[in-house]
Amino acid sequence: MKCPLCGMEFDEPDRSKCSGCGKFSSCNMQRCPNCGYEIAPETKLEKIIRGIFK
């Protein structure tokens, strides 16, 4: 996965620092270990399209 904010590439997102927003207990957001930017998980459709154009 590549962070859209800082450009760092990482394999496993950092889920340990999530303090929660108060609305959801588990939102599946992924956090960049370098800058802390929260990224929405990739959907199945995005994975298929990325695989076609790769």
PDBQT receptor file of N, H, CA, C and O in Angstrom, charges set to zero:
ATOM      1  N   MET A   1       0.852  -1.168   0.000  1.00  0.00    +0.000 N 
ATOM      2  CA  MET A   1       0.000   0.000   0.000  1.00  0.00    +0.000 C 
ATOM      3  C   MET A   1       0.896   1.228   0.000  1.00  0.00    +0.000 C 
ATOM      4  O   MET A   1       1.965   1.237   0.610  1.00  0.00    +0.000 OA
ATOM      5  N   LYS A   2       0.444   2.259  -0.691  1.00  0.00    +0.000 N 
ATOM      6  H   LYS A   2      -0.424   2.252  -1.186  1.00  0.00    +0.000 HD
ATOM      7  CA  LYS A   2       1.196   3.511  -0.760  1.00  0.00    +0.000 C 
ATOM      8  C   LYS A   2       0.351   4.634  -0.179  1.00  0.00    +0.000 C 
ATOM      9  O   LYS A   2      -0.816   4.794  -0.537  1.00  0.00    +0.000 OA
ATOM     10  N   CYS A   3       0.940   5.402   0.710  1.00  0.00    +0.000 N 
ATOM     11  H   CYS A   3       1.888   5.272   1.001  1.00  0.00    +0.000 HD
ATOM     12  CA  CYS A   3       0.233   6.520   1.337  1.00  0.00    +0.000 C 
ATOM     13  C   CYS A   3       0.070   7.644   0.317  1.00  0.00    +0.000 C 
ATOM     14  O   CYS A   3       1.061   8.076  -0.272  1.00  0.00    +0.000 OA
ATOM     15  N   PRO A   4      -1.157   8.132   0.090  1.00  0.00    +0.000 N 
ATOM     16  CA  PRO A   4      -1.357   9.226  -0.866  1.00  0.00    +0.000 C 
ATOM     17  C   PRO A   4      -0.834  10.575  -0.373  1.00  0.00    +0.000 C 
ATOM     18  O   PRO A   4      -0.660  11.499  -1.169  1.00  0.00    +0.000 OA
ATOM     19  N   LEU A   5      -0.585  10.694   0.922  1.00  0.00    +0.000 N 
ATOM     20  H   LEU A   5      -0.726   9.944   1.568  1.00  0.00    +0.000 HD
ATOM     21  CA  LEU A   5      -0.127  11.967   1.466  1.00  0.00    +0.000 C 
ATOM     22  C   LEU A   5       1.392  12.104   1.421  1.00  0.00    +0.000 C 
ATOM     23  O   LEU A   5       1.908  13.083   0.883  1.00  0.00    +0.000 OA
ATOM     24  N   CYS A   6       2.117  11.123   1.984  1.00  0.00    +0.000 N 
ATOM     25  H   CYS A   6       1.697  10.327   2.421  1.00  0.00    +0.000 HD
ATOM     26  CA  CYS A   6       3.573  11.236   2.060  1.00  0.00    +0.000 C 
ATOM     27  C   CYS A   6       4.300  10.374   1.038  1.00  0.00    +0.000 C 
ATOM     28  O   CYS A   6       5.491  10.578   0.801  1.00  0.00    +0.000 OA
ATOM     29  N   GLY A   7       3.601   9.403   0.421  1.00  0.00    +0.000 N 
ATOM     30  H   GLY A   7       2.634   9.237   0.614  1.00  0.00    +0.000 HD
ATOM     31  CA  GLY A   7       4.209   8.564  -0.600  1.00  0.00    +0.000 C 
ATOM     32  C   GLY A   7       4.935   7.346  -0.080  1.00  0.00    +0.000 C 
ATOM     33  O   GLY A   7       5.498   6.590  -0.871  1.00  0.00    +0.000 OA
ATOM     34  N   MET A   8       4.942   7.127   1.228  1.00  0.00    +0.000 N 
ATOM     35  H   MET A   8       4.485   7.742   1.871  1.00  0.00    +0.000 HD
ATOM     36  CA  MET A   8       5.618   5.959   1.789  1.00  0.00    +0.000 C 
ATOM     37  C   MET A   8       4.866   4.681   1.425  1.00  0.00    +0.000 C 
ATOM     38  O   MET A   8       3.638   4.633   1.500  1.00  0.00    +0.000 OA
ATOM     39  N   GLU A   9       5.607   3.649   1.031  1.00  0.00    +0.000 N 
ATOM     40  H   GLU A   9       6.605   3.688   0.971  1.00  0.00    +0.000 HD
ATOM     41  CA  GLU A   9       5.004   2.358   0.736  1.00  0.00    +0.000 C 
ATOM     42  C   GLU A   9       5.185   1.454   1.947  1.00  0.00    +0.000 C 
ATOM     43  O   GLU A   9       6.278   1.374   2.509  1.00  0.00    +0.000 OA
ATOM     44  N   PHE A  10       4.113   0.772   2.350  1.00  0.00    +0.000 N 
ATOM     45  H   PHE A  10       3.226   0.837   1.894  1.00  0.00    +0.000 HD
ATOM     46  CA  PHE A  10       4.169  -0.122   3.500  1.00  0.00    +0.000 C 
ATOM     47  C   PHE A  10       3.248  -1.302   3.264  1.00  0.00    +0.000 C 
ATOM     48  O   PHE A  10       2.303  -1.223   2.479  1.00  0.00    +0.000 OA
ATOM     49  N   ASP A  11       3.535  -2.410   3.960  1.00  0.00    +0.000 N 
ATOM     50  H   ASP A  11       4.303  -2.474   4.598  1.00  0.00    +0.000 HD
ATOM     51  CA  ASP A  11       2.749  -3.632   3.791  1.00  0.00    +0.000 C 
ATOM     52  C   ASP A  11       1.586  -3.688   4.770  1.00  0.00    +0.000 C 
ATOM     53  O   ASP A  11       0.439  -3.862   4.358  1.00  0.00    +0.000 OA
ATOM     54  N   GLU A  12       1.859  -3.548   6.021  1.00  0.00    +0.000 N 
ATOM     55  H   GLU A  12       2.791  -3.406   6.355  1.00  0.00    +0.000 HD
ATOM     56  CA  GLU A  12       0.835  -3.684   7.051  1.00  0.00    +0.000 C 
ATOM     57  C   GLU A  12       0.519  -2.321   7.651  1.00  0.00    +0.000 C 
ATOM     58  O   GLU A  12       1.417  -1.667   8.182  1.00  0.00    +0.000 OA
ATOM     59  N   PRO A  13      -0.734  -1.876   7.581  1.00  0.00    +0.000 N 
ATOM     60  CA  PRO A  13      -1.086  -0.581   8.165  1.00  0.00    +0.000 C 
ATOM     61  C   PRO A  13      -1.017  -0.610   9.694  1.00  0.00    +0.000 C 
ATOM     62  O   PRO A  13      -1.171  -1.664  10.310  1.00  0.00    +0.000 OA
ATOM     63  N   ASP A  14      -0.786   0.545  10.289  1.00  0.00    +0.000 N 
ATOM     64  H   ASP A  14      -0.661   1.401   9.788  1.00  0.00    +0.000 HD
ATOM     65  CA  ASP A  14      -0.691   0.682  11.740  1.00  0.00    +0.000 C 
ATOM     66  C   ASP A  14      -2.079   0.912  12.314  1.00  0.00    +0.000 C 
ATOM     67  O   ASP A  14      -2.642   1.997  12.170  1.00  0.00    +0.000 OA
ATOM     68  N   ARG A  15      -2.630  -0.100  12.963  1.00  0.00    +0.000 N 
ATOM     69  H   ARG A  15      -2.173  -0.981  13.080  1.00  0.00    +0.000 HD
ATOM     70  CA  ARG A  15      -3.975   0.017  13.551  1.00  0.00    +0.000 C 
ATOM     71  C   ARG A  15      -3.932   0.251  15.063  1.00  0.00    +0.000 C 
ATOM     72  O   ARG A  15      -4.976   0.413  15.694  1.00  0.00    +0.000 OA
ATOM     73  N   SER A  16      -2.736   0.270  15.642  1.00  0.00    +0.000 N 
ATOM     74  H   SER A  16      -1.888   0.139  15.130  1.00  0.00    +0.000 HD
ATOM     75  CA  SER A  16      -2.618   0.383  17.089  1.00  0.00    +0.000 C 
ATOM     76  C   SER A  16      -2.850   1.796  17.614  1.00  0.00    +0.000 C 
ATOM     77  O   SER A  16      -3.193   1.955  18.785  1.00  0.00    +0.000 OA
ATOM     78  N   LYS A  17      -2.677   2.826  16.788  1.00  0.00    +0.000 N 
ATOM     79  H   LYS A  17      -2.398   2.697  15.836  1.00  0.00    +0.000 HD
ATOM     80  CA  LYS A  17      -2.774   4.209  17.248  1.00  0.00    +0.000 C 
ATOM     81  C   LYS A  17      -4.159   4.815  17.109  1.00  0.00    +0.000 C 
ATOM     82  O   LYS A  17      -4.367   5.966  17.491  1.00  0.00    +0.000 OA
ATOM     83  N   CYS A  18      -5.119   4.058  16.568  1.00  0.00    +0.000 N 
ATOM     84  H   CYS A  18      -4.950   3.123  16.258  1.00  0.00    +0.000 HD
ATOM     85  CA  CYS A  18      -6.445   4.615  16.357  1.00  0.00    +0.000 C 
ATOM     86  C   CYS A  18      -7.128   4.869  17.698  1.00  0.00    +0.000 C 
ATOM     87  O   CYS A  18      -7.287   3.957  18.510  1.00  0.00    +0.000 OA
ATOM     88  N   SER A  19      -7.523   6.105  17.916  1.00  0.00    +0.000 N 
ATOM     89  H   SER A  19      -7.394   6.846  17.257  1.00  0.00    +0.000 HD
ATOM     90  CA  SER A  19      -8.202   6.457  19.160  1.00  0.00    +0.000 C 
ATOM     91  C   SER A  19      -9.711   6.433  18.984  1.00  0.00    +0.000 C 
ATOM     92  O   SER A  19     -10.458   6.585  19.951  1.00  0.00    +0.000 OA
ATOM     93  N   GLY A  20     -10.155   6.242  17.753  1.00  0.00    +0.000 N 
ATOM     94  H   GLY A  20      -9.548   6.119  16.968  1.00  0.00    +0.000 HD
ATOM     95  CA  GLY A  20     -11.587   6.220  17.485  1.00  0.00    +0.000 C 
ATOM     96  C   GLY A  20     -12.138   7.617  17.365  1.00  0.00    +0.000 C 
ATOM     97  O   GLY A  20     -11.632   8.558  17.977  1.00  0.00    +0.000 OA
ATOM     98  N   CYS A  21     -13.175   7.744  16.574  1.00  0.00    +0.000 N 
ATOM     99  H   CYS A  21     -13.586   6.980  16.077  1.00  0.00    +0.000 HD
ATOM    100  CA  CYS A  21     -13.769   9.066  16.365  1.00  0.00    +0.000 C 
ATOM    101  C   CYS A  21     -15.037   9.238  17.204  1.00  0.00    +0.000 C 
ATOM    102  O   CYS A  21     -15.625  10.318  17.235  1.00  0.00    +0.000 OA
ATOM    103  N   GLY A  22     -15.444   8.182  17.871  1.00  0.00    +0.000 N 
ATOM    104  H   GLY A  22     -14.966   7.304  17.845  1.00  0.00    +0.000 HD
ATOM    105  CA  GLY A  22     -16.641   8.274  18.685  1.00  0.00    +0.000 C 
ATOM    106  C   GLY A  22     -17.888   7.783  17.983  1.00  0.00    +0.000 C 
ATOM    107  O   GLY A  22     -18.909   7.554  18.631  1.00  0.00    +0.000 OA
ATOM    108  N   LYS A  23     -17.828   7.615  16.665  1.00  0.00    +0.000 N 
ATOM    109  H   LYS A  23     -16.999   7.801  16.138  1.00  0.00    +0.000 HD
ATOM    110  CA  LYS A  23     -18.987   7.169  15.903  1.00  0.00    +0.000 C 
ATOM    111  C   LYS A  23     -18.972   5.665  15.666  1.00  0.00    +0.000 C 
ATOM    112  O   LYS A  23     -20.012   5.006  15.705  1.00  0.00    +0.000 OA
ATOM    113  N   PHE A  24     -17.780   5.132  15.420  1.00  0.00    +0.000 N 
ATOM    114  H   PHE A  24     -16.936   5.667  15.389  1.00  0.00    +0.000 HD
ATOM    115  CA  PHE A  24     -17.658   3.712  15.114  1.00  0.00    +0.000 C 
ATOM    116  C   PHE A  24     -16.583   3.094  15.996  1.00  0.00    +0.000 C 
ATOM    117  O   PHE A  24     -15.587   3.740  16.321  1.00  0.00    +0.000 OA
ATOM    118  N   SER A  25     -16.792   1.842  16.379  1.00  0.00    +0.000 N 
ATOM    119  H   SER A  25     -17.602   1.317  16.115  1.00  0.00    +0.000 HD
ATOM    120  CA  SER A  25     -15.761   1.177  17.161  1.00  0.00    +0.000 C 
ATOM    121  C   SER A  25     -14.713   0.551  16.263  1.00  0.00    +0.000 C 
ATOM    122  O   SER A  25     -13.557   0.423  16.667  1.00  0.00    +0.000 OA
ATOM    123  N   SER A  26     -15.086   0.158  15.057  1.00  0.00    +0.000 N 
ATOM    124  H   SER A  26     -16.025   0.262  14.729  1.00  0.00    +0.000 HD
ATOM    125  CA  SER A  26     -14.155  -0.439  14.114  1.00  0.00    +0.000 C 
ATOM    126  C   SER A  26     -14.533   0.017  12.707  1.00  0.00    +0.000 C 
ATOM    127  O   SER A  26     -15.468  -0.519  12.113  1.00  0.00    +0.000 OA
ATOM    128  N   CYS A  27     -13.823   0.987  12.179  1.00  0.00    +0.000 N 
ATOM    129  H   CYS A  27     -13.063   1.422  12.661  1.00  0.00    +0.000 HD
ATOM    130  CA  CYS A  27     -14.188   1.553  10.881  1.00  0.00    +0.000 C 
ATOM    131  C   CYS A  27     -13.336   1.019   9.736  1.00  0.00    +0.000 C 
ATOM    132  O   CYS A  27     -13.601   1.349   8.580  1.00  0.00    +0.000 OA
ATOM    133  N   ASN A  28     -12.325   0.207  10.018  1.00  0.00    +0.000 N 
ATOM    134  H   ASN A  28     -12.110  -0.061  10.957  1.00  0.00    +0.000 HD
ATOM    135  CA  ASN A  28     -11.421  -0.378   9.026  1.00  0.00    +0.000 C 
ATOM    136  C   ASN A  28     -10.548   0.641   8.310  1.00  0.00    +0.000 C 
ATOM    137  O   ASN A  28      -9.975   0.328   7.267  1.00  0.00    +0.000 OA
ATOM    138  N   MET A  29     -10.435   1.842   8.838  1.00  0.00    +0.000 N 
ATOM    139  H   MET A  29     -10.900   2.096   9.685  1.00  0.00    +0.000 HD
ATOM    140  CA  MET A  29      -9.519   2.811   8.243  1.00  0.00    +0.000 C 
ATOM    141  C   MET A  29      -8.097   2.327   8.483  1.00  0.00    +0.000 C 
ATOM    142  O   MET A  29      -7.810   1.708   9.508  1.00  0.00    +0.000 OA
ATOM    143  N   GLN A  30      -7.215   2.608   7.542  1.00  0.00    +0.000 N 
ATOM    144  H   GLN A  30      -7.449   3.111   6.710  1.00  0.00    +0.000 HD
ATOM    145  CA  GLN A  30      -5.822   2.202   7.652  1.00  0.00    +0.000 C 
ATOM    146  C   GLN A  30      -4.974   3.447   7.841  1.00  0.00    +0.000 C 
ATOM    147  O   GLN A  30      -5.180   4.460   7.171  1.00  0.00    +0.000 OA
ATOM    148  N   ARG A  31      -4.019   3.366   8.759  1.00  0.00    +0.000 N 
ATOM    149  H   ARG A  31      -3.852   2.543   9.303  1.00  0.00    +0.000 HD
ATOM    150  CA  ARG A  31      -3.203   4.531   9.100  1.00  0.00    +0.000 C 
ATOM    151  C   ARG A  31      -1.771   4.324   8.622  1.00  0.00    +0.000 C 
ATOM    152  O   ARG A  31      -1.183   3.265   8.844  1.00  0.00    +0.000 OA
ATOM    153  N   CYS A  32      -1.221   5.325   7.975  1.00  0.00    +0.000 N 
ATOM    154  H   CYS A  32      -1.698   6.185   7.795  1.00  0.00    +0.000 HD
ATOM    155  CA  CYS A  32       0.166   5.285   7.514  1.00  0.00    +0.000 C 
ATOM    156  C   CYS A  32       1.091   5.327   8.729  1.00  0.00    +0.000 C 
ATOM    157  O   CYS A  32       0.921   6.187   9.593  1.00  0.00    +0.000 OA
ATOM    158  N   PRO A  33       2.069   4.415   8.816  1.00  0.00    +0.000 N 
ATOM    159  CA  PRO A  33       2.980   4.426   9.964  1.00  0.00    +0.000 C 
ATOM    160  C   PRO A  33       3.945   5.609   9.953  1.00  0.00    +0.000 C 
ATOM    161  O   PRO A  33       4.546   5.920  10.981  1.00  0.00    +0.000 OA
ATOM    162  N   ASN A  34       4.103   6.269   8.813  1.00  0.00    +0.000 N 
ATOM    163  H   ASN A  34       3.615   6.016   7.978  1.00  0.00    +0.000 HD
ATOM    164  CA  ASN A  34       5.037   7.390   8.709  1.00  0.00    +0.000 C 
ATOM    165  C   ASN A  34       4.403   8.716   9.116  1.00  0.00    +0.000 C 
ATOM    166  O   ASN A  34       4.940   9.421   9.970  1.00  0.00    +0.000 OA
ATOM    167  N   CYS A  35       3.265   9.061   8.514  1.00  0.00    +0.000 N 
ATOM    168  H   CYS A  35       2.829   8.487   7.820  1.00  0.00    +0.000 HD
ATOM    169  CA  CYS A  35       2.666  10.380   8.750  1.00  0.00    +0.000 C 
ATOM    170  C   CYS A  35       1.357  10.345   9.539  1.00  0.00    +0.000 C 
ATOM    171  O   CYS A  35       0.892  11.382  10.012  1.00  0.00    +0.000 OA
ATOM    172  N   GLY A  36       0.754   9.143   9.686  1.00  0.00    +0.000 N 
ATOM    173  H   GLY A  36       1.133   8.301   9.302  1.00  0.00    +0.000 HD
ATOM    174  CA  GLY A  36      -0.471   9.031  10.454  1.00  0.00    +0.000 C 
ATOM    175  C   GLY A  36      -1.740   9.300   9.665  1.00  0.00    +0.000 C 
ATOM    176  O   GLY A  36      -2.831   9.320  10.234  1.00  0.00    +0.000 OA
ATOM    177  N   TYR A  37      -1.610   9.509   8.355  1.00  0.00    +0.000 N 
ATOM    178  H   TYR A  37      -0.723   9.493   7.892  1.00  0.00    +0.000 HD
ATOM    179  CA  TYR A  37      -2.776   9.775   7.499  1.00  0.00    +0.000 C 
ATOM    180  C   TYR A  37      -3.674   8.540   7.451  1.00  0.00    +0.000 C 
ATOM    181  O   TYR A  37      -3.178   7.426   7.278  1.00  0.00    +0.000 OA
ATOM    182  N   GLU A  38      -4.974   8.718   7.599  1.00  0.00    +0.000 N 
ATOM    183  H   GLU A  38      -5.377   9.623   7.740  1.00  0.00    +0.000 HD
ATOM    184  CA  GLU A  38      -5.917   7.600   7.565  1.00  0.00    +0.000 C 
ATOM    185  C   GLU A  38      -6.438   7.392   6.161  1.00  0.00    +0.000 C 
ATOM    186  O   GLU A  38      -6.906   8.328   5.511  1.00  0.00    +0.000 OA
ATOM    187  N   ILE A  39      -6.353   6.142   5.695  1.00  0.00    +0.000 N 
ATOM    188  H   ILE A  39      -5.973   5.382   6.222  1.00  0.00    +0.000 HD
ATOM    189  CA  ILE A  39      -6.704   5.782   4.329  1.00  0.00    +0.000 C 
ATOM    190  C   ILE A  39      -7.868   4.800   4.374  1.00  0.00    +0.000 C 
ATOM    191  O   ILE A  39      -7.857   3.850   5.157  1.00  0.00    +0.000 OA
ATOM    192  N   ALA A  40      -8.864   5.031   3.537  1.00  0.00    +0.000 N 
ATOM    193  H   ALA A  40      -8.873   5.802   2.901  1.00  0.00    +0.000 HD
ATOM    194  CA  ALA A  40      -9.981   4.089   3.441  1.00  0.00    +0.000 C 
ATOM    195  C   ALA A  40      -9.482   2.810   2.765  1.00  0.00    +0.000 C 
ATOM    196  O   ALA A  40      -8.676   2.882   1.837  1.00  0.00    +0.000 OA
ATOM    197  N   PRO A  41      -9.946   1.647   3.214  1.00  0.00    +0.000 N 
ATOM    198  CA  PRO A  41      -9.499   0.406   2.590  1.00  0.00    +0.000 C 
ATOM    199  C   PRO A  41      -9.949   0.309   1.132  1.00  0.00    +0.000 C 
ATOM    200  O   PRO A  41     -10.990   0.845   0.752  1.00  0.00    +0.000 OA
ATOM    201  N   GLU A  42      -9.151  -0.378   0.331  1.00  0.00    +0.000 N 
ATOM    202  H   GLU A  42      -8.306  -0.813   0.640  1.00  0.00    +0.000 HD
ATOM    203  CA  GLU A  42      -9.443  -0.543  -1.085  1.00  0.00    +0.000 C 
ATOM    204  C   GLU A  42     -10.614  -1.513  -1.267  1.00  0.00    +0.000 C 
ATOM    205  O   GLU A  42     -10.644  -2.576  -0.648  1.00  0.00    +0.000 OA
ATOM    206  N   THR A  43     -11.557  -1.150  -2.101  1.00  0.00    +0.000 N 
ATOM    207  H   THR A  43     -11.533  -0.286  -2.604  1.00  0.00    +0.000 HD
ATOM    208  CA  THR A  43     -12.710  -2.013  -2.356  1.00  0.00    +0.000 C 
ATOM    209  C   THR A  43     -12.346  -3.097  -3.370  1.00  0.00    +0.000 C 
ATOM    210  O   THR A  43     -11.302  -3.022  -4.018  1.00  0.00    +0.000 OA
ATOM    211  N   LYS A  44     -13.214  -4.105  -3.503  1.00  0.00    +0.000 N 
ATOM    212  H   LYS A  44     -14.062  -4.166  -2.976  1.00  0.00    +0.000 HD
ATOM    213  CA  LYS A  44     -12.968  -5.186  -4.460  1.00  0.00    +0.000 C 
ATOM    214  C   LYS A  44     -12.927  -4.650  -5.886  1.00  0.00    +0.000 C 
ATOM    215  O   LYS A  44     -12.103  -5.084  -6.690  1.00  0.00    +0.000 OA
ATOM    216  N   LEU A  45     -13.809  -3.714  -6.200  1.00  0.00    +0.000 N 
ATOM    217  H   LEU A  45     -14.479  -3.361  -5.547  1.00  0.00    +0.000 HD
ATOM    218  CA  LEU A  45     -13.843  -3.126  -7.535  1.00  0.00    +0.000 C 
ATOM    219  C   LEU A  45     -12.532  -2.404  -7.851  1.00  0.00    +0.000 C 
ATOM    220  O   LEU A  45     -12.006  -2.531  -8.957  1.00  0.00    +0.000 OA
ATOM    221  N   GLU A  46     -12.009  -1.655  -6.895  1.00  0.00    +0.000 N 
ATOM    222  H   GLU A  46     -12.436  -1.552  -5.997  1.00  0.00    +0.000 HD
ATOM    223  CA  GLU A  46     -10.735  -0.967  -7.099  1.00  0.00    +0.000 C 
ATOM    224  C   GLU A  46      -9.606  -1.963  -7.338  1.00  0.00    +0.000 C 
ATOM    225  O   GLU A  46      -8.741  -1.725  -8.181  1.00  0.00    +0.000 OA
ATOM    226  N   LYS A  47      -9.605  -3.074  -6.608  1.00  0.00    +0.000 N 
ATOM    227  H   LYS A  47     -10.308  -3.267  -5.923  1.00  0.00    +0.000 HD
ATOM    228  CA  LYS A  47      -8.582  -4.100  -6.787  1.00  0.00    +0.000 C 
ATOM    229  C   LYS A  47      -8.658  -4.715  -8.180  1.00  0.00    +0.000 C 
ATOM    230  O   LYS A  47      -7.628  -4.949  -8.812  1.00  0.00    +0.000 OA
ATOM    231  N   ILE A  48      -9.871  -4.978  -8.661  1.00  0.00    +0.000 N 
ATOM    232  H   ILE A  48     -10.708  -4.789  -8.147  1.00  0.00    +0.000 HD
ATOM    233  CA  ILE A  48     -10.046  -5.553 -10.000  1.00  0.00    +0.000 C 
ATOM    234  C   ILE A  48      -9.547  -4.587 -11.068  1.00  0.00    +0.000 C 
ATOM    235  O   ILE A  48      -8.810  -4.976 -11.973  1.00  0.00    +0.000 OA
ATOM    236  N   ILE A  49      -9.951  -3.334 -10.955  1.00  0.00    +0.000 N 
ATOM    237  H   ILE A  49     -10.551  -3.018 -10.219  1.00  0.00    +0.000 HD
ATOM    238  CA  ILE A  49      -9.534  -2.324 -11.940  1.00  0.00    +0.000 C 
ATOM    239  C   ILE A  49      -8.016  -2.132 -11.907  1.00  0.00    +0.000 C 
ATOM    240  O   ILE A  49      -7.376  -2.032 -12.954  1.00  0.00    +0.000 OA
ATOM    241  N   ARG A  50      -7.453  -2.081 -10.717  1.00  0.00    +0.000 N 
ATOM    242  H   ARG A  50      -7.973  -2.162  -9.867  1.00  0.00    +0.000 HD
ATOM    243  CA  ARG A  50      -5.987  -1.924 -10.587  1.00  0.00    +0.000 C 
ATOM    244  C   ARG A  50      -5.265  -3.123 -11.207  1.00  0.00    +0.000 C 
ATOM    245  O   ARG A  50      -4.210  -2.960 -11.820  1.00  0.00    +0.000 OA
ATOM    246  N   GLY A  51      -5.830  -4.332 -11.050  1.00  0.00    +0.000 N 
ATOM    247  H   GLY A  51      -6.687  -4.465 -10.553  1.00  0.00    +0.000 HD
ATOM    248  CA  GLY A  51      -5.240  -5.533 -11.632  1.00  0.00    +0.000 C 
ATOM    249  C   GLY A  51      -5.297  -5.535 -13.152  1.00  0.00    +0.000 C 
ATOM    250  O   GLY A  51      -4.384  -6.029 -13.812  1.00  0.00    +0.000 OA
ATOM    251  N   ILE A  52      -6.363  -4.986 -13.701  1.00  0.00    +0.000 N 
ATOM    252  H   ILE A  52      -7.105  -4.584 -13.164  1.00  0.00    +0.000 HD
ATOM    253  CA  ILE A  52      -6.507  -4.923 -15.165  1.00  0.00    +0.000 C 
ATOM    254  C   ILE A  52      -5.489  -3.966 -15.767  1.00  0.00    +0.000 C 
ATOM    255  O   ILE A  52      -4.873  -4.281 -16.785  1.00  0.00    +0.000 OA
ATOM    256  N   PHE A  53      -5.304  -2.811 -15.159  1.00  0.00    +0.000 N 
ATOM    257  H   PHE A  53      -5.804  -2.555 -14.332  1.00  0.00    +0.000 HD
ATOM    258  CA  PHE A  53      -4.432  -1.781 -15.715  1.00  0.00    +0.000 C 
ATOM    259  C   PHE A  53      -2.992  -1.833 -15.223  1.00  0.00    +0.000 C 
ATOM    260  O   PHE A  53      -2.197  -0.954 -15.557  1.00  0.00    +0.000 OA
ATOM    261  N   LYS A  54      -2.644  -2.840 -14.443  1.00  0.00    +0.000 N 
ATOM    262  H   LYS A  54      -3.290  -3.554 -14.173  1.00  0.00    +0.000 HD
ATOM    263  CA  LYS A  54      -1.292  -2.927 -13.903  1.00  0.00    +0.000 C 
ATOM    264  C   LYS A  54      -0.288  -3.374 -14.920  1.00  0.00    +0.000 C 
ATOM    265  O   LYS A  54       0.897  -3.494 -14.607  1.00  0.00    +0.000 OA
TER     266      LYS A  54
